[in-house]
């Protein structure tokens, strides 16, 4: 399993880290029943998240086609990027088994054409913008098979744990959630 964590300027750091943490624990806790590796990927570098937090990038402007899972955060930067043809073309190179987003990252998936005919979720403040691309749900996590979206910022943890369970099983999700001191009941 090879995962791309997409990052960009003015993203919300918790959107990225909230999904990154439980997923990478598959490796760091030695719970993945398969080789598990990841890269932090950006269209341009350096990347600075909201509140001037610098994010280290592993790959810059490399195709996303080699990844099995691509995770896209949200944040204020999505508002401009959803109209940035260069960024959308880059994101469009993703040919993953699963595309996932947190918060307004779903706007980027929609603008890149990945949400046509699907249902997705986003931060409540971006619901009308998301309707441009798909049907909208108010659920915290919406799993459409090849696309999984999570609602607002804190749902990034829910997304990460949901993906852990999809990739492995409920016991592994519980083990990771307990290690994180995340409520399991």
Buried (B, 14 or more C-beta within 10 A) or exposed (E): BBBBBBBBBBBBBBBBBBBBBBBBBBBEEEBBEEEBEBBBBBBEBEBBBBEEEEBEBBBEEBBBEBBBBBBBBBBBBBBEBBEBEEBBEBBBBBEBEBBBBBBBBBBBBBBBEBBEEBBBBBBEEBBEBBEEBBEBBEBBBBBBEEBBBBBBBBBBBBBBBBBBBBBBEEEBBBBBBEEBEBEEE
